[in-house]
């Protein structure tokens, strides 16, 4: 049975992993007949957001790995222990945690950097020629980790983030949330999800298509 790694960035759209995107990814992988290994960096979140008000909660701290464990019923692994040889592909759901915890994209834009353990995981899987799926804002994180590769990616139609992708020496292709971009040469698949989506049903279409393509490439 194939094994696909999933990197999570916490729990909650505004300061962690986008829960619906993460669950849709995990469900599609289960239906695709593959084993899943979930990973997260064992670090503190950049900050904690009240998901009712959208405001920061001063004085509160949360751990990215501990929070991500909520989504996978405790079955989480420290990203510091990631070994590309243990997976056949890698998928990254979105959420602001990708831009705040996995990287500092939300604050630094084109000058952003990726957390070392996250960059190392993506670079190792890419170097091994294994498929990578990037959802929502994570194509921009991937672009930062794989600068100058000329990879075709999509984050939808949000110009500022698309410009970050282009600034890294990669390419942006505008798509909607039901669509995917397949870069055959680099073995990378991306979809915009909630970067431009209005509801969970249309997000599901894009994520299911992405997972299907990644699993197909694993078995190719």
Backbone as JSON, one array per atom type, in Angstrom:
{
  "sequence": "XXXXXXXXXXXXXXXXXXXXXXXXXXXXXXXXXXXXXXXXXXXXXXXXXXXXXXXXXXXXXXXXXXXXXXXXXXXXXXXXXXXXXXXXXXXXXXXXXXXXXXXXXXXXXXXXXXXXXXXXXXXXXXXXXXXXXXXXXXXXXXXXXXXXXXXXXXXXXXXXXXXXXXXXXXXXXXXXXXXXXXXXXXXXXXXXXXXXXXXXXXXXXXXXXXXXXXXXXXXX",
  "N": [[0.84, -1.2, 0.0], [0.52, 2.19, -0.87], [2.04, 5.09, 0.65], [1.25, 8.28, 1.75], [2.41, 11.38, 2.73], [1.19, 14.0, 4.8], [1.38, 17.34, 5.48], [0.6, 19.35, 8.16], [-0.41, 22.51, 9.6], [-1.21, 23.3, 12.1], [-4.35, 24.0, 13.68], [-7.11, 25.28, 12.48], [-8.39, 27.85, 10.46], [-7.43, 30.56, 10.57], [-5.07, 30.65, 12.02], [-3.78, 28.29, 11.72], [-3.93, 25.02, 10.21], [-6.32, 24.82, 7.56], [-9.25, 23.48, 8.41], [-11.36, 22.18, 7.02], [-10.23, 21.81, 4.48], [-8.09, 20.13, 5.2], [-9.42, 17.86, 6.24], [-10.97, 17.06, 4.03], [-8.88, 16.36, 2.33], [-7.7, 14.2, 3.74], [-9.88, 12.43, 3.75], [-10.24, 11.96, 0.99], [-7.82, 10.71, 0.43], [-8.06, 8.39, 1.99], [-10.23, 7.18, 0.68], [-8.96, 6.77, -1.68], [-7.42, 4.59, -1.22], [-4.92, 4.61, 0.05], [-2.25, 4.76, 2.49], [-1.89, 7.1, 5.14], [0.38, 9.43, 6.5], [0.62, 11.8, 8.9], [2.15, 14.93, 9.47], [3.69, 17.56, 11.4], [5.37, 20.6, 12.27], [7.11, 20.78, 15.36], [6.63, 23.27, 16.97], [6.0, 26.56, 18.35], [2.94, 28.27, 17.59], [2.66, 31.17, 15.46], [0.86, 33.09, 16.41], [-2.26, 33.22, 18.29], [-5.55, 33.04, 17.17], [-8.81, 34.28, 17.7], [-11.44, 32.59, 16.48], [-14.03, 33.43, 16.2], [-14.16, 36.22, 16.36], [-12.0, 36.95, 14.82], [-9.82, 38.2, 15.84], [-6.58, 38.63, 17.34], [-5.48, 36.77, 20.18], [-4.1, 37.92, 22.84], [-1.34, 36.86, 24.87], [-1.88, 34.15, 24.78], [-0.62, 30.96, 23.88], [0.07, 28.35, 21.56], [0.94, 25.07, 20.46], [2.06, 24.03, 17.32], [2.21, 21.33, 16.41], [0.8, 19.95, 18.43], [-1.73, 21.11, 18.16], [-2.33, 20.38, 15.51], [-2.63, 17.68, 15.86], [-5.22, 17.41, 16.73], [-6.77, 17.25, 14.44], [-6.14, 14.83, 13.27], [-6.79, 12.91, 15.07], [-4.86, 12.47, 17.01], [-2.81, 11.09, 15.75], [-0.12, 12.07, 14.9], [3.05, 13.16, 13.6], [6.35, 14.28, 14.33], [7.67, 16.76, 12.32], [10.38, 17.14, 12.17], [11.43, 14.64, 12.15], [10.95, 13.66, 9.68], [11.28, 11.57, 6.84], [11.97, 11.29, 3.55], [12.06, 8.87, 2.27], [10.16, 7.34, 3.47], [7.69, 7.93, 2.48], [5.5, 8.03, -0.38], [4.56, 10.18, -1.67], [3.68, 13.66, -1.15], [1.45, 15.88, 0.47], [0.12, 19.12, 1.01], [-2.24, 20.67, 2.82], [-4.05, 23.85, 3.02], [-4.57, 27.02, 4.7], [-4.07, 29.74, 7.01], [-2.04, 29.07, 8.7], [-0.06, 27.91, 7.17], [1.13, 30.1, 6.07], [1.94, 31.46, 8.27], [3.06, 29.8, 10.19], [4.35, 27.58, 8.95], [5.82, 29.04, 7.27], [6.87, 32.49, 6.83], [5.28, 33.89, 5.15], [2.89, 35.38, 5.28], [3.65, 37.74, 6.41], [6.01, 38.65, 5.28], [5.92, 38.53, 2.52], [7.31, 38.66, -0.7], [9.83, 38.46, 0.35], [9.8, 36.37, 2.02], [10.56, 33.45, 4.02], [10.88, 29.88, 4.4], [10.05, 27.61, 7.01], [12.76, 25.7, 8.25], [12.45, 22.82, 8.57], [10.18, 22.3, 7.11], [10.83, 23.2, 4.53], [12.95, 21.43, 4.05], [11.63, 18.95, 3.96], [9.92, 19.22, 1.71], [11.81, 19.73, -0.29], [13.29, 17.36, -0.25], [11.42, 15.39, -1.01], [10.79, 16.36, -3.54], [13.33, 16.18, -4.78], [13.57, 13.45, -4.86], [11.9, 12.82, -6.87], [9.24, 12.35, -6.4], [5.63, 12.69, -6.23], [4.08, 15.87, -5.39], [1.46, 17.5, -3.77], [-0.18, 20.58, -3.58], [-2.2, 22.76, -1.79], [-4.54, 25.47, -1.7], [-3.01, 28.17, -0.16], [-0.56, 26.98, -0.01], [0.88, 26.36, -2.43], [2.39, 28.69, -2.83], [4.13, 28.62, -0.67], [5.51, 26.31, -1.33], [6.68, 27.21, -3.7], [8.5, 29.07, -2.67], [10.24, 27.37, -1.35], [11.28, 25.94, -3.43], [12.81, 27.51, -5.28], [13.32, 29.05, -8.49], [12.77, 26.89, -10.15], [10.9, 26.85, -12.16], [8.25, 25.93, -11.95], [4.87, 25.13, -12.66], [2.12, 26.49, -11.07], [-0.86, 27.06, -9.04], [-2.73, 29.47, -7.21], [-5.19, 30.36, -7.46], [-6.8, 33.37, -8.07], [-5.66, 35.46, -6.73], [-3.84, 38.24, -6.7], [-1.57, 39.29, -5.27], [-0.39, 37.12, -3.89], [0.04, 35.44, -6.05], [1.96, 36.94, -7.35], [4.11, 36.6, -5.62], [4.75, 33.92, -6.11], [5.62, 34.11, -8.78], [7.83, 35.75, -8.39], [9.65, 34.01, -7.33], [10.74, 32.64, -9.38], [9.14, 30.73, -10.41], [6.02, 29.7, -11.99], [2.75, 31.13, -12.31], [-0.58, 30.03, -12.76], [-3.79, 30.96, -13.46], [-6.63, 29.63, -11.92], [-9.85, 28.23, -10.97], [-11.51, 27.18, -7.87], [-12.4, 24.6, -8.33], [-10.66, 23.44, -10.01], [-7.47, 22.04, -11.1], [-3.9, 22.4, -11.37], [-1.54, 20.72, -13.2], [1.75, 20.01, -13.15], [3.58, 18.29, -15.11], [6.27, 17.8, -15.66], [7.6, 18.41, -13.29], [6.25, 16.95, -11.46], [4.18, 17.9, -9.79], [1.16, 18.98, -8.3], [-1.47, 21.31, -8.01], [-4.09, 23.23, -6.38], [-6.56, 25.82, -5.92], [-8.49, 25.9, -3.8], [-9.78, 27.29, -0.82], [-8.66, 29.77, -1.38], [-10.05, 31.03, -3.32], [-12.6, 30.12, -3.16], [-16.14, 29.63, -2.58], [-17.61, 27.85, -1.09], [-17.78, 24.68, 0.7], [-18.41, 22.56, -0.97], [-17.49, 23.15, -3.58], [-14.8, 23.47, -3.05], [-14.21, 20.85, -2.34], [-14.35, 19.55, -4.81], [-12.01, 20.39, -6.19], [-9.98, 19.52, -4.41], [-10.43, 16.76, -4.3], [-9.89, 16.11, -6.96], [-7.2, 16.81, -7.08], [-6.03, 15.01, -5.17], [-6.69, 12.58, -6.37], [-5.13, 12.76, -8.7], [-2.53, 12.9, -7.61], [-2.37, 10.39, -6.32], [-2.69, 8.75, -8.54], [-0.31, 9.31, -9.88], [1.52, 8.3, -8.1], [1.12, 5.58, -8.46], [1.79, 5.27, -11.06]],
  "CA": [[0.0, 0.0, 0.0], [1.27, 3.44, -0.94], [1.97, 5.97, 1.81], [1.34, 9.69, 1.39], [2.58, 12.28, 3.86], [0.38, 15.23, 4.82], [1.94, 18.32, 6.42], [-0.39, 20.24, 8.74], [0.19, 23.73, 10.17], [-1.98, 23.68, 13.28], [-5.77, 23.63, 13.61], [-7.96, 26.47, 12.4], [-8.02, 28.56, 9.25], [-6.76, 31.84, 10.73], [-3.76, 30.54, 12.66], [-3.29, 26.92, 11.56], [-4.42, 24.36, 9.0], [-7.73, 24.96, 7.23], [-9.74, 22.17, 8.83], [-12.13, 21.53, 5.96], [-9.28, 21.34, 3.46], [-7.34, 19.0, 5.74], [-10.3, 16.69, 6.35], [-11.26, 16.63, 2.67], [-7.68, 15.69, 1.84], [-7.59, 12.91, 4.42], [-10.97, 11.59, 3.28], [-9.96, 11.55, -0.39], [-6.72, 9.75, 0.49], [-8.63, 7.14, 2.49], [-11.02, 6.6, -0.41], [-8.02, 6.38, -2.73], [-6.77, 3.34, -0.86], [-3.53, 4.78, 0.45], [-1.97, 5.03, 3.89], [-1.53, 8.49, 5.37], [1.22, 9.81, 7.64], [0.47, 13.24, 9.12], [3.31, 15.57, 10.09], [3.63, 18.99, 11.71], [6.55, 21.04, 13.03], [6.92, 20.87, 16.81], [7.0, 24.65, 17.26], [4.88, 27.4, 18.77], [2.28, 29.06, 16.57], [3.01, 32.59, 15.43], [-0.08, 33.7, 17.37], [-3.54, 32.52, 18.41], [-6.65, 33.88, 16.7], [-10.18, 33.95, 18.06], [-12.09, 32.33, 15.2], [-15.32, 34.11, 16.16], [-13.94, 37.65, 16.1], [-10.89, 37.16, 13.91], [-8.82, 39.0, 16.52], [-5.54, 37.92, 18.06], [-5.74, 36.56, 21.61], [-2.8, 38.18, 23.49], [-0.98, 36.06, 26.04], [-2.11, 32.73, 24.55], [0.32, 30.27, 23.0], [-0.3, 26.99, 21.22], [1.96, 24.34, 19.72], [1.55, 23.63, 16.0], [2.06, 19.88, 16.34], [-0.27, 19.57, 19.35], [-2.99, 21.53, 17.56], [-2.57, 19.55, 14.32], [-3.05, 16.35, 16.33], [-6.67, 17.42, 16.87], [-7.39, 16.91, 13.15], [-5.85, 13.44, 12.9], [-7.1, 12.06, 16.22], [-3.64, 12.19, 17.75], [-1.82, 10.36, 14.95], [0.74, 13.1, 14.3], [4.49, 12.9, 13.68], [7.2, 15.48, 14.32], [8.25, 16.97, 10.99], [11.84, 17.04, 12.27], [11.79, 13.24, 11.91], [10.48, 13.28, 8.34], [12.21, 10.89, 5.93], [11.3, 11.18, 2.26], [12.01, 7.46, 1.88], [9.02, 6.7, 4.13], [6.44, 8.29, 1.81], [5.5, 7.96, -1.84], [4.14, 11.51, -2.13], [3.47, 14.62, -0.07], [0.38, 16.85, 0.22], [0.03, 20.2, 2.0], [-3.45, 21.5, 2.87], [-3.77, 25.25, 3.27], [-4.85, 27.69, 5.96], [-3.09, 30.78, 7.31], [-0.89, 28.47, 9.38], [1.0, 27.69, 6.19], [1.77, 31.39, 5.83], [2.35, 32.04, 9.55], [3.82, 28.82, 10.97], [5.25, 26.84, 8.05], [6.64, 30.09, 6.64], [6.44, 33.83, 7.26], [4.72, 34.49, 3.94], [1.83, 36.34, 5.61], [4.23, 38.97, 6.94], [7.2, 39.08, 4.54], [5.69, 38.56, 1.08], [8.36, 38.13, -1.58], [11.05, 38.25, 1.13], [9.48, 35.32, 2.98], [11.35, 32.23, 4.1], [10.13, 28.71, 4.83], [10.64, 26.95, 8.17], [13.75, 24.73, 7.74], [11.98, 21.44, 8.49], [9.18, 22.25, 6.04], [11.58, 23.28, 3.29], [13.72, 20.2, 3.88], [10.71, 17.88, 3.56], [9.49, 19.44, 0.33], [12.97, 19.59, -1.17], [13.68, 15.95, -0.3], [10.43, 14.68, -1.82], [10.99, 16.83, -4.92], [14.58, 15.62, -5.29], [13.35, 12.02, -5.09], [11.02, 12.68, -8.02], [7.93, 11.9, -5.94], [4.61, 13.74, -6.4], [3.71, 16.8, -4.33], [0.21, 18.21, -3.96], [-0.21, 21.81, -2.79], [-3.58, 23.23, -1.74], [-4.8, 26.8, -1.15], [-1.86, 29.06, -0.22], [0.7, 26.24, 0.08], [1.73, 26.46, -3.62], [3.34, 29.79, -2.66], [5.17, 28.11, 0.25], [6.31, 25.39, -2.14], [7.48, 28.03, -4.62], [9.6, 29.65, -1.9], [11.19, 26.3, -1.03], [11.83, 25.42, -4.68], [13.02, 28.7, -6.12], [14.01, 28.94, -9.76], [12.53, 25.6, -10.83], [9.98, 27.02, -13.27], [7.11, 25.05, -11.72], [3.53, 25.67, -12.87], [1.34, 26.41, -9.82], [-2.0, 27.97, -8.95], [-3.38, 29.82, -5.93], [-6.46, 30.98, -7.83], [-6.71, 34.65, -8.78], [-5.23, 36.49, -5.78], [-2.65, 38.76, -7.39], [-0.4, 39.5, -4.41], [0.26, 35.82, -3.66], [0.52, 34.99, -7.35], [3.21, 37.67, -7.62], [5.16, 35.95, -4.84], [5.14, 32.73, -6.86], [6.39, 34.55, -9.95], [9.1, 36.3, -7.92], [10.56, 32.91, -6.97], [11.21, 31.97, -10.58], [8.16, 29.74, -10.8], [4.96, 30.29, -12.81], [1.39, 31.05, -11.78], [-1.65, 29.85, -13.72], [-5.05, 31.25, -12.78], [-7.66, 28.6, -11.97], [-10.82, 28.37, -9.87], [-11.35, 26.19, -6.81], [-12.76, 23.26, -8.79], [-9.67, 23.01, -10.99], [-6.1, 21.77, -10.66], [-2.8, 22.57, -12.32], [-0.62, 19.58, -13.17], [3.07, 20.21, -13.76], [4.04, 16.93, -15.36], [7.73, 17.73, -15.63], [8.08, 18.5, -11.91], [5.46, 16.02, -10.65], [3.53, 18.73, -8.77], [-0.24, 19.28, -8.57], [-1.95, 22.35, -7.09], [-5.47, 23.69, -6.51], [-6.73, 27.02, -5.08], [-9.35, 25.69, -2.63], [-10.41, 28.48, -0.25], [-8.1, 31.03, -1.85], [-11.04, 31.72, -4.15], [-13.83, 29.35, -3.13], [-17.26, 30.16, -1.8], [-18.23, 26.85, -0.23], [-17.05, 23.42, 0.87], [-18.69, 21.65, -2.08], [-16.59, 23.42, -4.7], [-13.45, 23.13, -2.55], [-14.08, 19.39, -2.4], [-14.09, 19.13, -6.19], [-10.61, 20.6, -6.5], [-9.12, 18.68, -3.58], [-10.58, 15.38, -4.74], [-9.17, 15.98, -8.22], [-5.76, 16.84, -6.76], [-5.64, 13.75, -4.53], [-6.78, 11.53, -7.39], [-3.98, 12.87, -9.59], [-1.32, 12.53, -6.87], [-2.39, 8.94, -6.14], [-2.43, 8.16, -9.87], [1.11, 9.45, -10.18], [2.23, 7.35, -7.23], [0.98, 4.23, -9.01], [2.16, 5.25, -12.48]],
  "C": [[0.87, 1.25, 0.0], [1.05, 4.27, 0.31], [2.16, 7.41, 1.35], [1.41, 10.53, 2.65], [1.73, 13.52, 3.69], [0.97, 16.15, 5.88], [0.84, 19.29, 6.85], [0.29, 21.4, 9.47], [-0.52, 24.22, 11.41], [-3.42, 23.25, 13.1], [-6.64, 24.87, 13.64], [-7.49, 27.4, 11.31], [-7.17, 29.81, 9.49], [-5.39, 31.77, 11.38], [-3.15, 29.15, 12.51], [-3.74, 26.33, 10.24], [-5.9, 24.64, 8.81], [-8.37, 23.59, 7.43], [-10.51, 21.46, 7.73], [-11.21, 21.01, 4.86], [-8.51, 20.12, 3.94], [-8.19, 17.74, 5.77], [-10.67, 16.17, 4.96], [-10.08, 15.89, 2.05], [-7.55, 14.3, 2.44], [-8.66, 11.94, 3.95], [-10.7, 11.07, 1.86], [-8.82, 10.54, -0.44], [-7.21, 8.39, 0.97], [-9.42, 6.43, 1.39], [-10.13, 6.15, -1.57], [-7.22, 5.14, -2.4], [-5.31, 3.45, -0.5], [-3.43, 5.03, 1.95], [-1.51, 6.47, 4.03], [-0.65, 8.62, 6.61], [1.14, 11.32, 7.78], [1.67, 13.78, 9.9], [2.99, 17.02, 10.42], [4.91, 19.37, 12.43], [6.22, 21.2, 14.51], [7.42, 22.23, 17.28], [5.78, 25.39, 17.78], [4.27, 28.12, 17.57], [2.77, 30.5, 16.6], [2.16, 33.37, 16.41], [-1.35, 32.86, 17.39], [-4.65, 33.48, 18.05], [-7.99, 33.37, 17.23], [-10.96, 33.79, 16.75], [-13.52, 32.85, 15.13], [-15.13, 35.57, 15.74], [-12.88, 37.92, 15.05], [-9.74, 37.94, 14.52], [-7.79, 38.11, 17.22], [-5.88, 37.85, 19.55], [-4.41, 36.72, 22.35], [-2.58, 37.28, 24.7], [-1.21, 34.57, 25.87], [-1.05, 32.17, 23.61], [-0.2, 28.86, 22.75], [0.81, 26.38, 20.37], [1.37, 23.81, 18.41], [1.28, 22.13, 15.93], [0.91, 19.39, 17.23], [-1.63, 19.93, 18.75], [-3.33, 20.68, 16.34], [-3.06, 18.17, 14.7], [-4.56, 16.27, 16.5], [-7.35, 16.91, 15.59], [-7.26, 15.43, 12.84], [-6.0, 12.5, 14.09], [-5.84, 11.57, 16.93], [-2.53, 11.54, 16.96], [-0.94, 11.33, 14.17], [2.2, 12.73, 14.53], [5.24, 14.21, 13.6], [7.86, 15.61, 12.95], [9.77, 16.9, 11.02], [12.32, 15.62, 11.99], [11.4, 12.76, 10.52], [11.6, 12.66, 7.51], [11.48, 10.68, 4.61], [11.18, 9.73, 1.79], [10.79, 6.75, 2.45], [7.69, 7.04, 3.48], [6.62, 8.18, 0.29], [5.07, 9.28, -2.48], [3.9, 12.38, -0.9], [2.36, 15.57, -0.47], [0.34, 17.85, 1.35], [-1.3, 20.91, 1.88], [-3.09, 22.94, 3.24], [-4.2, 25.73, 4.64], [-3.76, 28.71, 6.23], [-1.88, 30.23, 8.06], [0.26, 28.19, 8.44], [1.81, 28.95, 5.95], [2.26, 32.06, 7.1], [3.26, 31.1, 10.35], [4.81, 28.03, 10.11], [6.2, 27.79, 7.33], [6.22, 31.42, 7.27], [5.86, 34.61, 6.09], [3.7, 35.57, 4.25], [2.39, 37.7, 5.99], [5.36, 39.53, 6.05], [7.02, 39.08, 3.03], [6.81, 37.93, 0.28], [9.67, 37.88, -0.84], [10.9, 37.09, 2.11], [10.46, 34.16, 2.9], [10.46, 31.12, 4.64], [10.83, 28.09, 6.03], [11.56, 25.83, 7.68], [13.23, 23.3, 7.61], [10.96, 21.26, 7.38], [9.89, 22.27, 4.69], [12.33, 21.99, 3.01], [12.84, 19.05, 3.4], [10.3, 18.03, 2.11], [10.64, 19.23, -0.64], [13.39, 18.13, -1.32], [12.72, 15.15, -1.16], [10.58, 15.08, -3.3], [12.24, 16.2, -5.53], [14.45, 14.13, -5.59], [12.41, 11.77, -6.27], [9.62, 12.21, -7.67], [6.91, 13.03, -6.04], [4.41, 14.6, -5.15], [2.4, 17.45, -4.72], [0.16, 19.41, -3.04], [-1.59, 22.46, -2.94], [-3.64, 24.63, -1.14], [-3.56, 27.69, -1.27], [-0.53, 28.29, -0.24], [1.49, 26.17, -1.23], [2.75, 27.59, -3.52], [4.46, 29.4, -1.71], [6.1, 27.17, -0.5], [7.22, 26.16, -3.09], [8.68, 28.65, -3.91], [10.67, 28.61, -1.59], [11.9, 25.76, -2.27], [12.02, 26.56, -5.68], [13.73, 28.34, -7.42], [13.76, 27.66, -10.53], [11.6, 25.73, -12.04], [8.76, 26.13, -13.17], [5.81, 25.79, -11.99], [2.69, 25.42, -11.62], [0.12, 27.31, -9.91], [-2.38, 28.23, -7.5], [-4.71, 30.51, -6.23], [-6.23, 32.27, -8.59], [-6.28, 35.79, -7.87], [-3.85, 37.01, -6.2], [-1.42, 38.83, -6.5], [0.35, 38.19, -4.18], [0.78, 35.24, -4.96], [1.84, 35.67, -7.7], [4.38, 37.09, -6.83], [5.67, 34.72, -5.58], [6.03, 33.1, -8.03], [7.77, 35.07, -9.53], [10.12, 35.23, -7.57], [11.15, 32.2, -8.19], [10.34, 30.79, -10.98], [7.02, 30.44, -11.53], [3.59, 30.13, -12.13], [0.39, 30.96, -12.92], [-2.97, 30.04, -13.0], [-6.06, 30.13, -13.01], [-8.7, 28.91, -10.9], [-10.7, 27.18, -8.94], [-11.71, 24.77, -7.22], [-11.68, 22.65, -9.67], [-8.31, 22.73, -10.35], [-5.13, 22.15, -11.77], [-1.85, 21.4, -12.12], [0.66, 19.98, -13.87], [3.7, 18.84, -13.92], [5.55, 16.8, -15.21], [8.27, 17.7, -14.21], [7.27, 17.63, -10.95], [4.75, 16.73, -9.49], [2.12, 19.09, -9.22], [-0.7, 20.33, -7.56], [-3.4, 22.7, -7.4], [-5.72, 24.84, -5.55], [-7.53, 26.84, -3.8], [-9.92, 27.03, -2.14], [-9.7, 29.79, -0.57], [-9.12, 31.78, -2.7], [-12.41, 31.05, -4.07], [-14.9, 29.98, -2.26], [-17.83, 29.13, -0.83], [-17.46, 25.53, -0.27], [-17.26, 22.47, -0.31], [-17.74, 21.88, -3.25], [-15.14, 23.18, -4.3], [-13.21, 21.64, -2.68], [-13.76, 18.92, -3.81], [-12.61, 19.25, -6.54], [-9.69, 19.68, -5.71], [-9.22, 17.22, -3.99], [-9.83, 15.13, -6.05], [-7.66, 15.96, -7.98], [-5.3, 15.52, -6.16], [-5.67, 12.61, -5.54], [-5.56, 11.55, -8.31], [-2.69, 12.49, -8.87], [-1.25, 11.01, -6.7], [-2.12, 8.23, -7.47], [-0.96, 8.21, -10.23], [1.96, 8.53, -9.31], [2.24, 5.96, -7.86], [1.42, 4.13, -10.46], [3.48, 4.49, -12.72]]
}
